[in-house]
């Protein structure tokens, strides 16, 4: 389902509970006043399931839950929505079934092993091998996106070639080494076409003398 939250203190995380049990969550890597994410929840039995969604702001404060009733039967699940206002901030939640849940696992550094010493200002191409460990085939629109650390002239994201389930793919990112001496780390993560990050984080760690 796709869920959204709004907070004056910036949304850092959204959590989904089913009958009081945490079943899905999405962290916002850059807390913002509005955040929307796709999360996967697959009911294990038919009937009515009480689903609640809460938002956590940048200060760690949790909103009042937005409650929904998920009707699971032989047809397409329907969702009845109710609205709750947490800490004076409006929240909106909507839900639609997701076909599958993406995931990714780091396999290997193909180029530039950790702690490689590089020349100041040199051009680098870091390649990671990543395996599709989720339920989805990665079609067009999946990218490896910058998360945090030193971006070092790299693009915000690079496209990932279509990858079948349980297959591995090599993903390359171009960098320019800093001109100042030091140790630098750049962290990246897979992102689906809806902008939802998933799977293991991968990083490049270099040293500039």
FENPE-V524552 format. One record per helix or strand of 2 or more residues. SS is the DSSP state (a for helix, b for strand). FROM is the first residue (numbers start at 1). TO is the last residue. Records with the same first field share a line. If there is no record, write none. Layout:
# FENPE-V524552
SS = FROM-TO + FROM-TO
This chain:
# FENPE-V524552
b = 2-18 + 21-38 + 47-57 + 66-72 + 78-81 + 104-109 + 116-118 + 123-132 + 143-149 + 157-159 + 168-176 + 182-191 + 197-208
